[in-house]
Amino acid sequence: MTLPQLNRRLSLETPQKVPDGAGGYNTIWVALGVLWATCEARTGRERGEGGAPVSAVTYKITVRAAPVGSPSRPRPEQRFREGTRIFNIRAVIESETDGMYLTCLAEEEVVV
């Protein structure tokens, strides 16, 4: 097995609901920490959303594993941030039988 090159510095963020003052809530993103990762683009497509074209690319993002329940273990409702780029996590898979790495299937959307 070839070990992944963890050469991308990604911030792991989780959503948090805060009251909006009118009986509802807004979602803000709270940084949980930094993970080193390798990112591999998979597939891409373009679709229309609200009258504007949106480019969506899926990524396979590999990070070091963390125990289940640990705040540093990515979950599907979370996201990675790299500067202004956002990678929404769709699924998390243990990539090896010894549990050393996690594979996160994520999607980046860009309004064209």
C-alpha positions as CSV (number, residue, x, y, z in Angstrom):
1,M,0.0,0.0,0.0
2,T,1.3,3.5,-0.9
3,L,0.8,6.0,1.9
4,P,-1.1,9.2,1.0
5,Q,0.8,12.5,0.7
6,L,-1.0,14.6,3.2
7,N,0.1,18.0,1.8
8,R,-3.1,20.1,1.9
9,R,-4.0,22.1,5.0
10,L,-7.8,22.0,5.5
11,S,-9.9,23.5,8.2
12,L,-12.7,21.2,9.5
13,E,-15.9,23.2,10.2
14,T,-19.1,22.2,11.8
15,P,-22.5,23.9,11.5
16,Q,-24.0,25.6,14.5
17,K,-27.5,27.0,14.8
18,V,-27.9,30.5,16.4
19,P,-31.1,32.4,17.1
20,D,-31.9,35.0,14.5
21,G,-34.0,37.2,16.9
22,A,-37.2,36.5,15.0
23,G,-38.0,33.0,16.3
24,G,-35.9,31.2,13.8
25,Y,-32.2,30.5,13.5
26,N,-29.2,31.1,11.3
27,T,-26.5,28.6,10.6
28,I,-22.9,29.6,11.3
29,W,-19.8,27.6,10.7
30,V,-17.4,26.9,13.6
31,A,-13.8,25.8,13.0
32,L,-12.9,22.6,14.9
33,G,-9.3,22.5,13.9
34,V,-6.9,21.8,11.0
35,L,-6.3,18.5,9.3
36,W,-3.7,17.7,6.7
37,A,-5.1,15.9,3.7
38,T,-4.7,14.8,0.2
39,C,-7.4,15.9,-2.3
40,E,-8.2,14.1,-5.6
41,A,-10.7,15.4,-8.0
42,R,-13.2,12.8,-9.2
43,T,-16.1,13.9,-11.4
44,G,-17.6,17.2,-12.3
45,R,-20.9,18.6,-13.7
46,E,-22.7,21.8,-14.3
47,R,-26.3,22.5,-13.4
48,G,-28.6,25.5,-13.2
49,E,-29.6,26.8,-9.8
50,G,-31.7,29.9,-9.3
51,G,-31.0,30.9,-12.9
52,A,-27.2,30.8,-12.5
53,P,-24.9,28.0,-13.7
54,V,-23.2,26.1,-10.9
55,S,-20.1,24.0,-11.3
56,A,-20.0,21.0,-8.9
57,V,-16.9,18.8,-8.6
58,T,-16.6,15.8,-6.3
59,Y,-13.4,15.1,-4.4
60,K,-11.9,12.1,-2.6
61,I,-10.2,13.7,0.5
62,T,-8.0,11.5,2.6
63,V,-7.1,12.4,6.2
64,R,-5.6,10.6,9.2
65,A,-8.2,8.7,11.1
66,A,-9.5,9.7,14.5
67,P,-11.6,7.6,16.9
68,V,-15.4,7.6,16.4
69,G,-16.9,10.5,18.5
70,S,-13.7,12.5,18.4
71,P,-14.2,16.2,17.4
72,S,-11.4,15.8,14.8
73,R,-13.2,13.0,13.0
74,P,-15.0,14.4,10.0
75,R,-18.8,13.8,9.7
76,P,-21.1,14.1,6.6
77,E,-22.8,17.3,7.8
78,Q,-19.5,19.1,8.2
79,R,-17.2,20.7,5.6
80,F,-13.6,21.4,4.9
81,R,-12.3,24.9,4.1
82,E,-9.2,25.8,2.2
83,G,-9.0,29.6,2.0
84,T,-12.2,30.6,0.1
85,R,-12.8,27.1,-1.2
86,I,-15.5,25.0,0.5
87,F,-15.7,21.2,0.4
88,N,-19.0,19.8,1.7
89,I,-18.6,16.4,3.2
90,R,-21.1,13.8,1.8
91,A,-19.7,10.6,3.2
92,V,-16.8,9.3,5.4
93,I,-15.3,5.9,4.9
94,E,-12.5,4.1,6.8
95,S,-10.1,3.6,3.9
96,E,-7.9,0.9,5.4
97,T,-8.5,-2.2,7.4
98,D,-6.1,-1.0,10.1
99,G,-8.0,2.3,10.4
100,M,-5.1,4.7,9.8
101,Y,-6.9,6.9,7.3
102,L,-10.4,8.1,6.5
103,T,-11.6,8.8,3.0
104,C,-14.1,11.7,2.8
105,L,-16.3,12.0,-0.3
106,A,-16.9,15.8,-0.7
107,E,-18.3,18.2,-3.2
108,E,-17.2,21.7,-4.1
109,E,-19.7,24.0,-5.7
110,V,-18.8,27.2,-7.6
111,V,-21.3,29.6,-9.1
112,V,-20.0,30.3,-12.7
